[in-house]
Amino acid sequence: MASLSRALRVAATRPPRSLARCPGLCPLSSGARPTAEKNVPYQRTLKEERGPSAVAQGPSRPLPSTADVVVIGGGSLGCQTLYHLAKLGVSGALLLERGRLTSGTTWHTAGLLWQLRPSDVEVELLAHTRRVVSHDLPEETGLHTGWVPNGGLFIASSRQRLLEYQRLMSLGKAYGVESHVLSPAETKTLYPLMNVDDLYGTLYVPGDGTIDPAGTCSALARAATARAAQNMPNVRDHDASIYLRLQGDALSVGGYEANPIFWEEVSDKFAFGLFDLDWEVFGQHIEGAINRVPVLEKTGVKSTVCGPESFTPDHKPLMGEAPELRGFFLGCGFNSAGMMLGGGCGQELAHWIVHGRPEKDMYSYDIRRFHCSLTGHRRWIRERSHESYAKNYSIVFPHDEPLAGRSMRTGPLHEELLAQGCVFQERHGWERPGWFTPEGTAPVLPYDYYGAYGNRAHQDHAYGKLLADEHTFDFPPHHDVIKQECLACRGAAAVFDMSYFGKFYLVGLDARKAADWLFSADVSRPPGSTVYTCMLNHRGGTESDLTVSRLAPSPQASPLTPAFEGDGYYLAVGGATAQHNSSYILAVLQDRRFRCQLIDSSEALGLISIQGPASRAILQEVLDADLSNEAFPFSTHKLVTAAGHLVRAMRLSFVGELGWELHIPRLSCVPVYQAVMAAGAKHGLVPAGYRAIDNLSIEKGYRHWHADLRPDDSPLEAGLAFTCKLKSATPFLGREALEKQRAQGLRRRLVCLTVDEKVPVFGLEAIWRDGRVVGHTRRAGFGFAIDKPIAYGYVRDPSGGLVSPDFVKSGDYALERMGVTYPAQAHLKSPFDPDNKRVKGIY
């Protein structure tokens, strides 16, 4: 019980402070004064069969002495999780709710379900929720869940907003979601009350609808136990930051403002409580609603509902197994989308509990995505949660960056790069170089809360202005700057600061056994070798791709080699996924009881990568080692001296060029970097950022984990069979699933697509083959060496057959970008340097 209590306290500290939010003019939406609590304005909200004064006196049935799974909380996610656990055959599951079903935020939700979002995983989750409430529950229980398929309208008051909707429409075609772009006149016909004078158009999704929280939760509970018309569409006017929903004889209006009220101390007796509406805060939404539906100006207010809502620092839910306590799972922080995401997330959480992993790629929701230095940092949580709320209806641009909670984790070269004009990106608290502007320095200023709460909005903010240029679905103004970084790498050399990478040591008596089991490739090679490999789950899905370097035993510890007995390996993983990697490895080590430890040296070491035809000539002036092919082959590493400092040099490339990585003790990073830049001056060496890495790596065909390689993708499907030791007899995690998939054949395959017309592509474009949609792109960019847009996506055979290389090569392809199709060419591997000559130094 003590452990459970501790886990509950941990869970309570992880989500951000709740933001007071109200969903409307019957219901309203805005902040409210949390000191003015009031009761629910209508007692029959939950369609109770008992009298309105009835009070719950205890559990609905005697508590069992044991349970296989205990679900705490009877809101949308709790009920959906219980239901899906039952569907998986878990009969000993128990739901505990101290109030009544739908308590918390579920009961006062607007209940809107939209099928299209700028995330393929969320489109799949939403589709499952819709299937549960519209089909499965009514069929299983005979109860009406309150589902009303009245459709949805997305309002575009700007060209960029309409382009965003057209992008969603193209993605929807890959999932069979019907949608139509309507003119203002067509919109007026569909919604006669609407003012359309200022519209560019709308996106109409006929299959969207409305969910009744009480009806749905009641049906879910009954279905779990058994297993032991309204006619105007819902409206989202994102540019006015409001939504509208017909509710009986009233129109429900709600929205999201830049100055929501923080609820500092959440009461534990507020399950069905409300706040009085703060009309000063909500007034901005009234103006937007009246502009969109003018008749509201002469309409009275029937009632207000103002309740709290939880928002997270990255606008994604908190789900999965808590890193502090095995067997304790979270499902919370749904950013006002718990009702619509509940079905899909409930299903995934049930799989997580029963099978140890969800079926879909839930990394963006996994509680373990946050670094431990952030989860207890009050300023970071407060700032990022505020921005998450304030930008809830903002256009989702492909290269947007947060302004809140910045400079939490900076690398050893941060100031050096800033002086060179670096424009930084943020990834889970880390500041990493994005690209380099020739217009001077662009520091990120302290968060100004967009001028709310008495803060003065920044007026002269160089970083903010450069970021505003990114707010486009066209090529940004600095597209040519990134082009120059890429072509410098291809023609001469570029240096990349990759210090934000996760860097770990796996050492101990059982380290070799652990490495053989964890990594799909054969990493038990002699010390001095480096191997690119994957880590898989039991279904054969890819949990990570990384490099693993075998170490020689060392009796003395140093930043570059810890002291250890037995075997040792040095792991380098993408910085945005470092926390995920360490959590996954530690769980496997614990489950298998391997006698070894994982040492995190991410903060202690920096990392720079020098890539390009001139990299050998440059580094030969800096390092005290022979860098010839014979002395320093590809995929090897050794300790060398650089400008008088001991570093670990690795001959690797993530951009498809001759190059080396230098792994450097933190205090040595600046002098080594300066020495490299000085030596490279006469060779045309330039600093470059991750925007260049993204385009260079996709041009070469290298994978990015969590983009074109995810936990529900196998290495065989992704073209990474060479990373799997299937020809050996060595067992490894996921091997049985891969052998079964190899024997049965592939039902989908990752394909490279190039387009001759120079249009920007960002991912989520629909892939057409012979006139039929066969998938969507996961990742896209521009190949500056081949001078073409390039994208990767998984394709399927619509008839359900196997996807062979011949299937890929035989079709006529096109990419649909924002409603327009462009002829495309399909490749089984990238057309850039297909013989891998450049990484060998052959130019």
FIVOLO-613314 format. One record per residue (C-alpha): z, x, y negated. Coordinates in steps of 0.05 Angstrom, whole numbers. Each point is the difference from the previous one (the first is absolute). Layout:
<atoms>
(atom (Z; X; Y))
...
</atoms>
This chain:
<atoms>
(atom (0; 0; 0))
(atom (14; 58; -46))
(atom (-70; 27; 11))
(atom (-30; -68; -14))
(atom (40; -7; -64))
(atom (-23; 69; -22))
(atom (-72; -17; 15))
(atom (6; -63; -41))
(atom (27; 40; -58))
(atom (-58; 49; 7))
(atom (-50; -57; 0))
(atom (32; -29; -62))
(atom (-7; 65; -38))
(atom (-72; 12; 17))
(atom (-36; -58; -35))
(atom (-2; 1; -76))
(atom (42; -46; -42))
(atom (-25; -71; 3))
(atom (-41; -25; -59))
(atom (16; -70; -24))
(atom (-62; -41; 10))
(atom (-15; -74; -3))
(atom (-61; -33; 29))
(atom (-16; -52; -54))
(atom (-8; -64; -39))
(atom (21; -36; 62))
(atom (8; 57; 17))
(atom (-4; 50; -57))
(atom (-1; 76; 2))
(atom (34; 52; -42))
(atom (64; 37; -13))
(atom (65; -36; -14))
(atom (70; 15; -24))
(atom (37; 16; 64))
(atom (66; -21; -30))
(atom (-23; -72; -3))
(atom (-3; -19; 73))
(atom (-15; -73; 17))
(atom (-7; -41; 62))
(atom (-65; -21; 34))
(atom (-30; -56; -43))
(atom (-19; -41; 61))
(atom (43; 0; 63))
(atom (-54; -24; 48))
(atom (-42; 62; -8))
(atom (9; 18; 72))
(atom (-17; -69; 27))
(atom (69; -4; 30))
(atom (15; -56; 48))
(atom (74; 4; -17))
(atom (30; -27; -65))
(atom (-7; 43; -63))
(atom (74; 15; 0))
(atom (2; 26; 71))
(atom (25; 72; 6))
(atom (-14; 46; 58))
(atom (65; 10; 39))
(atom (-21; 55; 48))
(atom (-55; 20; 48))
(atom (-48; -55; 24))
(atom (19; 18; 72))
(atom (53; 44; 33))
(atom (-13; 74; -10))
(atom (-18; 37; 65))
(atom (42; 60; 20))
(atom (-63; 44; 1))
(atom (-70; -2; -28))
(atom (-62; 44; 10))
(atom (-20; -6; -73))
(atom (40; -27; -60))
(atom (-41; -23; -60))
(atom (41; -4; -63))
(atom (-28; -48; -52))
(atom (-35; -66; 8))
(atom (-53; 7; -54))
(atom (-75; 5; 11))
(atom (1; 70; 32))
(atom (61; -14; 43))
(atom (-27; -64; 29))
(atom (-69; 30; 11))
(atom (31; 60; 36))
(atom (41; -45; 45))
(atom (-61; -41; 17))
(atom (-42; 61; 17))
(atom (56; 31; 41))
(atom (0; -63; 41))
(atom (-75; 4; 8))
(atom (9; 71; 27))
(atom (47; -27; 53))
(atom (67; 20; -32))
(atom (45; -57; 21))
(atom (65; 32; -23))
(atom (-15; 0; -74))
(atom (49; -29; -50))
(atom (-9; -19; -73))
(atom (61; 2; -45))
(atom (-2; -35; -68))
(atom (65; -11; -38))
(atom (-32; -55; -43))
(atom (-59; -42; 22))
(atom (-72; 17; 19))
(atom (-42; 22; -60))
(atom (61; 27; -38))
(atom (-10; 59; -47))
(atom (-69; 3; -32))
(atom (-39; -40; 51))
(atom (22; -70; -21))
(atom (-23; 7; -73))
(atom (-66; 34; 15))
(atom (-64; -29; -28))
(atom (-28; 2; 71))
(atom (-69; 24; -19))
(atom (-42; 34; 53))
(atom (-60; 41; -21))
(atom (-44; 31; 54))
(atom (-30; 57; -40))
(atom (37; 62; -25))
(atom (-25; 71; -13))
(atom (27; 24; 67))
(atom (-33; -11; 67))
(atom (67; 1; 36))
(atom (28; -54; -46))
(atom (-62; -43; 10))
(atom (15; 3; 75))
(atom (74; -17; -11))
(atom (-17; -59; -45))
(atom (-50; -26; 51))
(atom (54; -1; 53))
(atom (48; -37; -45))
(atom (-53; -52; -14))
(atom (-15; -8; 74))
(atom (74; -10; 16))
(atom (13; -53; -53))
(atom (-66; -36; 5))
(atom (-11; 0; 75))
(atom (51; 32; 46))
(atom (64; -34; -25))
(atom (-28; -71; -5))
(atom (-30; 7; 69))
(atom (64; 27; 32))
(atom (51; -44; -35))
(atom (-37; -63; -22))
(atom (31; 11; -69))
(atom (-37; 2; -66))
(atom (14; 68; -31))
(atom (-19; -23; -70))
(atom (-64; 41; 1))
(atom (-51; -26; -50))
(atom (-69; 34; 0))
(atom (-16; -17; -71))
(atom (-37; 65; -15))
(atom (12; 54; -52))
(atom (-33; 21; -66))
(atom (5; 70; -28))
(atom (-14; 0; -75))
(atom (-40; 57; -32))
(atom (7; 7; -75))
(atom (-32; 69; -1))
(atom (-58; 36; 33))
(atom (46; 48; 36))
(atom (40; -57; 29))
(atom (-63; -34; 26))
(atom (-21; 66; 32))
(atom (68; 3; 35))
(atom (-11; -70; 27))
(atom (-70; 17; 23))
(atom (30; 60; 37))
(atom (49; -47; 35))
(atom (-58; -46; 18))
(atom (-37; 56; 34))
(atom (62; 21; 39))
(atom (11; -73; 20))
(atom (-68; -2; 34))
(atom (24; 53; 49))
(atom (56; -48; 20))
(atom (-37; -66; -3))
(atom (35; -24; -62))
(atom (-45; -48; -38))
(atom (-1; 11; -75))
(atom (-48; -14; -58))
(atom (-8; 27; -70))
(atom (-7; -60; -46))
(atom (-27; -5; -71))
(atom (44; -30; -54))
(atom (-39; -65; 5))
(atom (10; -3; 76))
(atom (73; 15; -10))
(atom (7; -58; -49))
(atom (-30; -47; 52))
(atom (50; 22; 52))
(atom (60; 0; -47))
(atom (-14; -50; -57))
(atom (65; 14; -37))
(atom (-17; 73; -10))
(atom (-24; 32; -65))
(atom (-57; 46; 21))
(atom (-25; 22; -68))
(atom (28; 71; 6))
(atom (-17; 11; 73))
(atom (-49; 50; 31))
(atom (4; -39; 65))
(atom (48; -15; 58))
(atom (7; 15; 73))
(atom (9; -63; 42))
(atom (31; 7; 70))
(atom (-2; -69; 34))
(atom (47; 21; 56))
(atom (58; 19; -44))
(atom (58; -48; -4))
(atom (73; -17; -9))
(atom (59; 8; 47))
(atom (63; -42; -1))
(atom (58; 47; 14))
(atom (46; -52; 29))
(atom (-52; -31; 46))
(atom (-24; 68; 24))
(atom (69; 29; 14))
(atom (22; -63; 37))
(atom (-61; 1; 43))
(atom (8; 75; 14))
(atom (72; -10; 22))
(atom (-18; -59; 45))
(atom (-59; 39; 31))
(atom (45; 60; 15))
(atom (51; -46; 33))
(atom (-53; -34; 42))
(atom (-25; 66; 24))
(atom (66; 26; 21))
(atom (-331; -265; -486))
(atom (1; 9; -63))
(atom (-74; 16; -25))
(atom (-6; 51; -59))
(atom (1; 74; 18))
(atom (56; 46; -17))
(atom (-16; 45; -59))
(atom (16; 72; -15))
(atom (-17; 22; -71))
(atom (16; 73; 8))
(atom (-20; 20; -70))
(atom (50; -50; -29))
(atom (49; 19; 55))
(atom (11; -73; 22))
(atom (-11; -44; 60))
(atom (-8; -76; 3))
(atom (11; -47; 59))
(atom (-6; -75; 3))
(atom (66; -26; 27))
(atom (3; -76; 7))
(atom (-8; -30; -69))
(atom (16; 66; -35))
(atom (-34; 66; -11))
(atom (42; 60; 21))
(atom (-7; 60; -47))
(atom (28; 70; 11))
(atom (-15; 72; -18))
(atom (21; 72; -7))
(atom (21; 30; -66))
(atom (11; 72; -24))
(atom (73; -13; -17))
(atom (33; -32; 61))
(atom (75; -2; 1))
(atom (36; 46; 50))
(atom (56; -31; 40))
(atom (48; 57; 3))
(atom (52; -27; 49))
(atom (-29; -46; 52))
(atom (50; -54; 21))
(atom (11; -11; 74))
(atom (9; -75; -12))
(atom (-67; -12; -34))
(atom (-41; -23; 60))
(atom (-22; -65; -34))
(atom (20; 16; -72))
(atom (-45; 1; -61))
(atom (1; 24; -72))
(atom (-14; -38; -64))
(atom (-69; 16; -25))
(atom (-6; 48; -58))
(atom (-54; -32; -41))
(atom (-8; 62; -44))
(atom (-21; 40; 60))
(atom (-41; -56; 32))
(atom (-36; -20; -65))
(atom (-56; 50; 11))
(atom (-19; -36; 65))
(atom (0; -68; -35))
(atom (-52; 26; -49))
(atom (-43; 26; 57))
(atom (6; -64; 39))
(atom (-18; -43; -60))
(atom (-61; 43; -14))
(atom (-23; -9; 72))
(atom (19; -74; 7))
(atom (3; -29; -71))
(atom (29; -67; 23))
(atom (66; 36; 12))
(atom (12; 4; -75))
(atom (16; -74; 0))
(atom (35; -3; 67))
(atom (75; -2; 7))
(atom (42; 45; 45))
(atom (23; -36; 63))
(atom (47; 55; 25))
(atom (9; 75; 2))
(atom (16; 45; 59))
(atom (21; 71; -17))
(atom (23; 43; 57))
(atom (5; 75; 15))
(atom (-54; 39; 36))
(atom (1; 70; 29))
(atom (-53; 51; -19))
(atom (-6; 70; 30))
(atom (-20; 66; -32))
(atom (-71; 0; 29))
(atom (-12; -76; 3))
(atom (2; 2; 77))
(atom (52; -32; 46))
(atom (55; 40; 34))
(atom (-9; -5; 75))
(atom (14; 37; 64))
(atom (56; 39; 32))
(atom (52; 27; -48))
(atom (0; 77; 2))
(atom (77; 1; -1))
(atom (11; -45; 60))
(atom (-44; -8; 62))
(atom (-11; -72; 21))
(atom (13; -29; -69))
(atom (-63; -29; -31))
(atom (-15; -24; -70))
(atom (-47; -53; -26))
(atom (13; -12; -74))
(atom (-25; 14; -71))
(atom (-64; -41; 3))
(atom (-16; 0; -75))
(atom (-9; -76; -4))
(atom (-48; 0; 60))
(atom (49; -12; 57))
(atom (-25; -69; 16))
(atom (-74; 19; 4))
(atom (13; 66; 36))
(atom (55; -27; 44))
(atom (-42; -19; 60))
(atom (-37; 66; 5))
(atom (61; 42; -15))
(atom (44; -40; 46))
(atom (-48; 13; 57))
(atom (-3; 74; -15))
(atom (76; 6; -7))
(atom (8; -34; 68))
(atom (-47; 50; 31))
(atom (37; 56; -35))
(atom (66; -24; 31))
(atom (-27; -12; 70))
(atom (-51; 56; 8))
(atom (26; 52; -48))
(atom (-62; -3; -46))
(atom (-38; -56; -35))
(atom (-70; -18; 23))
(atom (-32; 10; -68))
(atom (4; 57; -50))
(atom (65; -16; -36))
(atom (11; 69; -31))
(atom (-4; -29; -71))
(atom (58; -46; 18))
(atom (41; 48; 42))
(atom (69; 12; -32))
(atom (-5; 73; 21))
(atom (-57; 13; -49))
(atom (50; 16; -55))
(atom (30; 69; -6))
(atom (76; 1; 5))
(atom (5; 30; -71))
(atom (-30; -64; -28))
(atom (34; -56; 37))
(atom (66; 9; -36))
(atom (-28; 20; -68))
(atom (17; -56; -47))
(atom (-48; 18; -56))
(atom (-59; 7; 47))
(atom (14; -66; 35))
(atom (11; -37; -65))
(atom (-62; 27; -35))
(atom (-47; -7; 59))
(atom (25; -70; 19))
(atom (-11; -23; -72))
(atom (-71; 27; -1))
(atom (-12; -32; 68))
(atom (19; -68; -30))
(atom (-34; 9; -67))
(atom (-66; 20; 33))
(atom (3; -53; 55))
(atom (-63; -33; -26))
(atom (-34; 62; -28))
(atom (-69; 20; 25))
(atom (6; 48; 59))
(atom (-44; 58; -20))
(atom (-17; 52; 54))
(atom (28; 59; -39))
(atom (58; -31; -38))
(atom (67; 37; -4))
(atom (71; -23; -17))
(atom (31; 18; -67))
(atom (71; -15; 23))
(atom (45; 46; 39))
(atom (-42; 62; -11))
(atom (18; 75; 6))
(atom (52; -13; 54))
(atom (-25; 55; 45))
(atom (-41; 57; -30))
(atom (-30; 60; 35))
(atom (12; 72; -20))
(atom (-67; 4; -37))
(atom (9; -64; -40))
(atom (7; 32; -69))
(atom (-54; 51; 15))
(atom (-50; -55; 19))
(atom (20; -45; -58))
(atom (-18; 56; -48))
(atom (-68; 4; 33))
(atom (-14; -74; -15))
(atom (22; -30; 66))
(atom (1; -76; 3))
(atom (53; -15; 53))
(atom (2; -54; 53))
(atom (65; -28; 29))
(atom (11; -8; 75))
(atom (69; -22; 23))
(atom (35; 36; -57))
(atom (-42; 63; 4))
(atom (-43; 21; -59))
(atom (-65; 29; 28))
(atom (-62; 24; -38))
(atom (-53; -54; -6))
(atom (-53; 35; -42))
(atom (-4; 46; -60))
(atom (-21; -24; -69))
(atom (-33; 47; -50))
(atom (32; -39; -57))
(atom (68; 34; 1))
(atom (67; -16; 32))
(atom (17; -71; 24))
(atom (74; -4; 17))
(atom (29; -64; 28))
(atom (50; -28; -50))
(atom (65; -36; 17))
(atom (-10; -72; 20))
(atom (-3; -48; -60))
(atom (5; -66; 39))
(atom (-65; -21; -33))
(atom (39; -11; -64))
(atom (51; -48; 31))
(atom (75; 0; -9))
(atom (-3; 30; -69))
(atom (-39; 62; 23))
(atom (-56; 25; -44))
(atom (-66; 2; 36))
(atom (-32; 69; 0))
(atom (-55; 3; -53))
(atom (-29; 70; 10))
(atom (3; 10; 74))
(atom (-55; 47; 25))
(atom (16; -15; 73))
(atom (-1; -75; -12))
(atom (-67; 4; -34))
(atom (-31; 40; 56))
(atom (30; -49; 50))
(atom (-30; -58; -39))
(atom (-68; 31; 10))
(atom (12; -8; 75))
(atom (6; -75; -8))
(atom (-71; -13; 21))
(atom (-42; -17; 61))
(atom (-54; 46; -26))
(atom (-1; 75; -1))
(atom (55; 22; -49))
(atom (-17; 43; -61))
(atom (29; 61; 35))
(atom (-44; -9; 62))
(atom (-39; 61; -21))
(atom (64; 42; -8))
(atom (18; -14; 72))
(atom (-72; 15; 19))
(atom (6; 69; -31))
(atom (64; 14; 40))
(atom (-36; -20; 64))
(atom (-63; 40; -13))
(atom (42; 61; -21))
(atom (33; -3; 69))
(atom (-67; -6; 35))
(atom (-33; 55; -42))
(atom (55; 50; -16))
(atom (74; -17; 12))
(atom (55; -48; -19))
(atom (75; 5; 5))
(atom (40; -62; 20))
(atom (75; -8; -9))
(atom (24; -35; 63))
(atom (74; 14; -8))
(atom (17; -73; 9))
(atom (-20; 5; 73))
(atom (56; -11; 50))
(atom (20; 66; 33))
(atom (44; 0; 62))
(atom (24; 46; 55))
(atom (7; -26; 71))
(atom (44; 50; 36))
(atom (47; 5; 60))
(atom (6; 8; 75))
(atom (-42; -62; 13))
(atom (-48; 8; -58))
(atom (-59; 15; 45))
(atom (14; -62; 43))
(atom (7; -41; -63))
(atom (-65; 27; -29))
(atom (-38; -13; 65))
(atom (24; -72; 0))
(atom (-7; -14; -75))
(atom (-67; 31; -16))
(atom (-66; -23; 30))
(atom (-32; 69; -3))
(atom (21; 62; 39))
(atom (46; 36; -49))
(atom (33; 45; 52))
(atom (-44; 58; -19))
(atom (22; 71; -18))
(atom (40; 12; -64))
(atom (-48; 7; -59))
(atom (-43; -59; 20))
(atom (-7; -64; -41))
(atom (-25; -66; 30))
(atom (-23; -64; -33))
(atom (28; -57; 40))
(atom (22; -73; -1))
(atom (65; -34; 18))
(atom (-9; -65; 38))
(atom (41; -61; 17))
(atom (5; -31; 69))
(atom (-62; -43; -13))
(atom (-42; 61; -16))
(atom (0; -15; -74))
(atom (4; 58; -50))
(atom (67; 8; -34))
(atom (-20; 65; -35))
(atom (-49; 57; -5))
(atom (28; 68; -17))
(atom (-5; 75; 13))
(atom (48; 34; 48))
(atom (9; 76; -2))
(atom (34; 37; 57))
(atom (54; 48; -23))
(atom (27; 64; 30))
(atom (76; 0; 13))
(atom (41; 27; -58))
(atom (73; 21; 3))
(atom (8; -3; -76))
(atom (-13; -60; -44))
(atom (-47; 2; -60))
(atom (-36; -55; -40))
(atom (-62; 15; 41))
(atom (31; 5; 69))
(atom (67; -31; 20))
(atom (43; 34; 52))
(atom (-7; -35; 67))
(atom (6; 8; 75))
(atom (-53; -26; 46))
(atom (-65; -21; -33))
(atom (-20; -15; -71))
(atom (-55; -37; -37))
(atom (-17; -8; -73))
(atom (-27; -69; -19))
(atom (-39; -18; -63))
(atom (-13; -74; -14))
(atom (-25; -41; -59))
(atom (53; -7; -53))
(atom (-6; -75; -7))
(atom (15; -8; 74))
(atom (53; 55; 8))
(atom (58; -49; 5))
(atom (-38; -42; 51))
(atom (-16; 62; 41))
(atom (71; 27; 1))
(atom (29; -68; 18))
(atom (-49; -9; 57))
(atom (11; 70; 28))
(atom (76; -7; -3))
(atom (-3; -67; 36))
(atom (-41; 30; 56))
(atom (46; 61; 5))
(atom (59; -47; 6))
(atom (-32; -47; 50))
(atom (-23; 57; 45))
(atom (64; 41; -11))
(atom (-36; 64; -15))
(atom (45; 58; -18))
(atom (-32; 20; -65))
(atom (5; -13; -75))
(atom (-48; -18; -56))
(atom (13; 40; -64))
(atom (-28; -28; -65))
(atom (-24; 57; -46))
(atom (-45; -43; -44))
(atom (39; 17; -63))
(atom (11; 73; 17))
(atom (-74; 18; 8))
(atom (-61; -8; -44))
(atom (-71; -2; 25))
(atom (-66; 18; -33))
(atom (-69; -3; 33))
(atom (-58; 44; -23))
(atom (-66; -27; 25))
(atom (-73; 17; -10))
(atom (-52; 54; 14))
(atom (36; 50; -46))
(atom (70; -12; 29))
(atom (-1; 61; 45))
(atom (-21; 47; -57))
(atom (54; -29; -45))
(atom (57; 3; 50))
(atom (-20; 69; 25))
(atom (23; 25; -69))
(atom (67; -37; 6))
(atom (21; 6; 73))
(atom (16; 63; 38))
(atom (-37; -23; 62))
(atom (-70; 7; 28))
(atom (-33; -69; -9))
(atom (-62; 14; 42))
(atom (-20; -50; 54))
(atom (21; 50; 53))
(atom (68; 15; -30))
(atom (17; -70; -25))
(atom (-37; -54; 40))
(atom (-1; -74; -17))
(atom (62; -39; 22))
(atom (47; 59; -2))
(atom (58; 20; -44))
(atom (41; 62; -17))
(atom (53; 26; -48))
(atom (-31; 42; -55))
(atom (18; 26; -69))
(atom (-31; -33; -61))
(atom (12; 34; -67))
(atom (63; 30; 29))
(atom (26; -64; 30))
(atom (4; -18; 74))
(atom (-41; -62; 16))
(atom (-29; -34; 62))
(atom (-76; -1; -3))
(atom (-39; -50; 42))
(atom (-75; -1; 8))
(atom (-13; -75; -4))
(atom (-41; -49; -41))
(atom (6; -73; -17))
(atom (-64; 0; -42))
(atom (-49; 34; 47))
(atom (-3; 69; -31))
(atom (21; 71; 15))
(atom (72; 3; -23))
(atom (73; 15; 9))
(atom (66; -35; -13))
(atom (59; 41; -27))
(atom (69; -28; 17))
(atom (46; 32; -50))
(atom (76; 1; -13))
(atom (13; -43; -61))
(atom (23; 56; -46))
(atom (-63; 40; 16))
(atom (-50; -55; -14))
(atom (-14; 13; -74))
(atom (-13; 76; 6))
(atom (-44; -9; 61))
(atom (-39; -57; -33))
(atom (-10; 42; -63))
(atom (-24; 59; 41))
(atom (-51; -45; 37))
(atom (-26; -29; -66))
(atom (-7; 69; -30))
(atom (-38; 27; 60))
(atom (-44; -62; 1))
(atom (-20; 2; -73))
(atom (-62; 42; 12))
(atom (-19; -41; 61))
(atom (-1; -68; -34))
(atom (66; -25; 30))
(atom (23; -66; -30))
(atom (63; -43; 10))
(atom (-15; -67; 33))
(atom (39; -61; 20))
(atom (5; -53; 53))
(atom (-57; -42; -29))
(atom (-44; 59; 17))
(atom (33; 8; 69))
(atom (-13; -74; 15))
(atom (-74; 6; -16))
(atom (-10; 68; 33))
(atom (36; -21; 64))
(atom (-37; -66; 8))
(atom (-66; 36; -12))
(atom (17; 47; 57))
(atom (25; -56; 44))
(atom (73; 20; 5))
(atom (49; -56; 12))
(atom (55; -24; -46))
(atom (59; -30; 36))
(atom (16; -71; -23))
(atom (-71; -8; -27))
(atom (-51; 9; 56))
(atom (54; 18; 50))
(atom (59; -46; 12))
(atom (52; -19; 53))
(atom (-47; -53; 27))
(atom (-59; 49; 6))
(atom (-7; 46; 60))
(atom (-28; 71; -5))
(atom (-57; -22; 46))
(atom (-20; -55; -49))
(atom (7; 48; -59))
(atom (-43; 55; 30))
(atom (59; 46; 12))
(atom (-2; 5; 75))
(atom (-1; 76; -8))
(atom (73; -4; -23))
(atom (22; -28; 67))
(atom (17; 43; 60))
(atom (-29; -50; 49))
(atom (-33; 55; 42))
(atom (68; 30; 15))
(atom (54; -29; 45))
(atom (53; 2; -55))
(atom (31; -68; -15))
(atom (6; -20; -73))
(atom (20; -62; -39))
(atom (-58; -50; 1))
(atom (-39; 35; 55))
(atom (-1; -60; 48))
(atom (-27; -46; -54))
(atom (-55; 49; -18))
(atom (-21; 9; 73))
(atom (-4; -75; 8))
(atom (-41; -8; -64))
(atom (-46; 56; 21))
(atom (-12; -33; 67))
(atom (-13; -69; -30))
(atom (-44; 24; -57))
(atom (8; -8; -75))
(atom (-2; -68; -34))
(atom (-4; 31; -69))
(atom (-18; 68; -28))
(atom (8; 36; -67))
(atom (-67; 8; -34))
(atom (-22; 41; -60))
(atom (-45; -38; -49))
(atom (-40; 28; -59))
(atom (-35; -39; -54))
(atom (-60; 26; -39))
(atom (15; -40; -63))
(atom (53; 33; -42))
(atom (52; -55; -4))
(atom (76; 10; 3))
(atom (32; -19; 66))
(atom (75; -1; 10))
(atom (13; -30; 69))
(atom (5; -73; 23))
(atom (-76; -9; -5))
(atom (-30; -45; 54))
(atom (-44; 36; 52))
(atom (-63; -37; 20))
(atom (-41; 17; 62))
(atom (-64; -37; 16))
(atom (20; -57; -46))
(atom (71; -10; 27))
(atom (67; 25; -26))
(atom (28; 51; 50))
(atom (59; 28; -38))
(atom (23; 27; -67))
(atom (9; 69; -30))
(atom (69; 31; 3))
(atom (-14; 59; -46))
(atom (-55; 17; -49))
(atom (-19; 51; -53))
(atom (-58; 41; -26))
(atom (-31; 60; 34))
(atom (-20; 45; -57))
(atom (-35; 52; 44))
(atom (-43; -53; 34))
(atom (-2; -40; -65))
(atom (15; -67; 33))
(atom (55; -51; 6))
(atom (33; 7; 68))
(atom (47; -45; 39))
(atom (34; -7; 68))
(atom (17; -63; 37))
(atom (10; -27; 71))
(atom (-57; -42; 27))
(atom (1; -51; 56))
(atom (-52; -35; 40))
(atom (2; -74; -23))
(atom (-19; -21; 70))
(atom (62; 35; 28))
(atom (-35; 57; 36))
(atom (15; 74; 1))
(atom (-16; 42; -61))
(atom (-38; 60; 27))
(atom (-33; 55; -40))
(atom (-66; -34; 14))
(atom (27; -65; -29))
(atom (18; 37; -64))
(atom (-66; 36; -7))
(atom (-45; -60; 16))
(atom (19; -49; -56))
(atom (-22; -11; -71))
(atom (60; 6; -46))
(atom (22; -22; -69))
(atom (64; 3; -41))
(atom (21; -60; -40))
(atom (34; 20; -64))
(atom (27; -56; -43))
(atom (-50; -51; 26))
(atom (-61; 46; -3))
(atom (-28; 34; 62))
(atom (-29; 71; 0))
(atom (-40; 30; 57))
(atom (40; 53; 37))
(atom (-10; 52; 54))
(atom (49; 6; 58))
(atom (21; 68; 27))
(atom (45; 18; 59))
(atom (23; 60; -41))
(atom (-8; 22; -71))
(atom (-69; 24; -22))
(atom (33; 57; -39))
(atom (1; 66; 39))
(atom (-3; -35; 68))
(atom (1; 68; 37))
(atom (66; 22; -33))
(atom (-30; 65; -25))
(atom (37; 2; -67))
(atom (71; 1; 29))
(atom (-23; 60; 41))
(atom (-22; 36; -64))
(atom (-74; -9; 15))
(atom (-36; -18; -64))
</atoms>
